[in-house]
Amino acid sequence: MTEPDKKPLPTPADVVGQWAKAVVATEDAALAVLKAEMEGLSVLFGGESAARTPEEIKADEARTEAGFDNMPV
C-alpha cells in the first residue's frame, strides 16, 4: 500500500499571493476590454489621435474664415 501524498496546507502568504495574482489578471482583462471598446468607438465616431500644432490650428481657422467670406448676406 502506498502512502497518500501529504501536501502541506497553504500559508496565508500563499493564499494572499494567489489572490493578488487573480486580482491583477482580472484588472488586466478589464483594461483590455476597455481599450478595445475605446478603439471601436474611435472608429465609429472619429477623433484625433495626436495634438495639433499651432500652425495646423491656424490653417484650420483660416480655412473656416475663408468659407465665411463667400456666404451670401
C-alpha beads as a LAMMPS data file, in Angstrom:
LAMMPS data file: protein, C-alpha beads

73 atoms
72 bonds

1 atom types
1 bond types

-500.0 500.0 xlo xhi
-500.0 500.0 ylo yhi
-500.0 500.0 zlo zhi

Masses

1 110.0

Atoms # bond

1 1 1 0.000 0.000 0.000
2 1 1 1.332 3.427 -0.904
3 1 1 1.101 6.429 1.306
4 1 1 -1.076 9.261 0.041
5 1 1 0.712 12.467 -0.893
6 1 1 0.673 14.716 2.099
7 1 1 0.613 18.266 0.826
8 1 1 1.067 20.942 3.442
9 1 1 -1.712 23.454 3.886
10 1 1 -1.089 26.722 2.081
11 1 1 0.202 29.514 4.248
12 1 1 -1.714 32.774 4.483
13 1 1 1.030 34.412 2.425
14 1 1 0.480 31.856 -0.360
15 1 1 -3.269 32.447 -0.320
16 1 1 -2.853 36.238 -0.430
17 1 1 -0.285 35.890 -3.221
18 1 1 -2.663 33.794 -5.309
19 1 1 -5.496 36.225 -4.598
20 1 1 -3.346 39.189 -5.668
21 1 1 -2.418 37.433 -8.924
22 1 1 -6.100 36.776 -9.621
23 1 1 -6.996 40.418 -8.961
24 1 1 -4.241 41.659 -11.271
25 1 1 -5.302 39.234 -14.007
26 1 1 -8.902 40.435 -13.687
27 1 1 -7.856 44.071 -13.920
28 1 1 -5.690 43.278 -16.964
29 1 1 -8.653 41.658 -18.685
30 1 1 -10.947 44.562 -17.818
31 1 1 -8.453 47.111 -19.139
32 1 1 -8.025 45.117 -22.360
33 1 1 -11.804 45.142 -22.865
34 1 1 -11.939 48.887 -22.142
35 1 1 -9.141 49.554 -24.643
36 1 1 -10.901 47.533 -27.340
37 1 1 -14.150 49.377 -26.613
38 1 1 -12.460 52.782 -26.867
39 1 1 -10.733 51.837 -30.127
40 1 1 -14.060 50.691 -31.555
41 1 1 -15.748 53.924 -30.535
42 1 1 -12.962 55.995 -32.069
43 1 1 -13.549 54.185 -35.370
44 1 1 -17.291 54.861 -35.188
45 1 1 -17.149 58.474 -34.071
46 1 1 -13.748 59.516 -35.350
47 1 1 -11.377 61.640 -33.414
48 1 1 -7.898 62.930 -33.385
49 1 1 -5.138 60.755 -32.081
50 1 1 -2.454 63.404 -31.621
51 1 1 -2.355 67.007 -30.513
52 1 1 -2.284 69.538 -33.319
53 1 1 0.453 72.116 -33.717
54 1 1 -0.351 75.834 -33.557
55 1 1 0.336 76.074 -37.305
56 1 1 -2.270 73.395 -38.030
57 1 1 -4.798 75.160 -35.828
58 1 1 -4.166 78.489 -37.611
59 1 1 -4.533 76.831 -41.031
60 1 1 -7.830 75.261 -39.915
61 1 1 -9.139 78.589 -38.665
62 1 1 -8.070 80.324 -41.905
63 1 1 -9.980 77.721 -43.971
64 1 1 -13.061 78.241 -41.820
65 1 1 -12.839 82.039 -42.141
66 1 1 -12.329 81.770 -45.913
67 1 1 -15.552 79.748 -46.116
68 1 1 -17.448 82.533 -44.320
69 1 1 -16.186 85.161 -46.789
70 1 1 -18.198 83.580 -49.643
71 1 1 -21.503 83.427 -47.778
72 1 1 -24.421 85.447 -49.117
73 1 1 -25.670 88.215 -46.885

Bonds

1 1 1 2
2 1 2 3
3 1 3 4
4 1 4 5
5 1 5 6
6 1 6 7
7 1 7 8
8 1 8 9
9 1 9 10
10 1 10 11
11 1 11 12
12 1 12 13
13 1 13 14
14 1 14 15
15 1 15 16
16 1 16 17
17 1 17 18
18 1 18 19
19 1 19 20
20 1 20 21
21 1 21 22
22 1 22 23
23 1 23 24
24 1 24 25
25 1 25 26
26 1 26 27
27 1 27 28
28 1 28 29
29 1 29 30
30 1 30 31
31 1 31 32
32 1 32 33
33 1 33 34
34 1 34 35
35 1 35 36
36 1 36 37
37 1 37 38
38 1 38 39
39 1 39 40
40 1 40 41
41 1 41 42
42 1 42 43
43 1 43 44
44 1 44 45
45 1 45 46
46 1 46 47
47 1 47 48
48 1 48 49
49 1 49 50
50 1 50 51
51 1 51 52
52 1 52 53
53 1 53 54
54 1 54 55
55 1 55 56
56 1 56 57
57 1 57 58
58 1 58 59
59 1 59 60
60 1 60 61
61 1 61 62
62 1 62 63
63 1 63 64
64 1 64 65
65 1 65 66
66 1 66 67
67 1 67 68
68 1 68 69
69 1 69 70
70 1 70 71
71 1 71 72
72 1 72 73
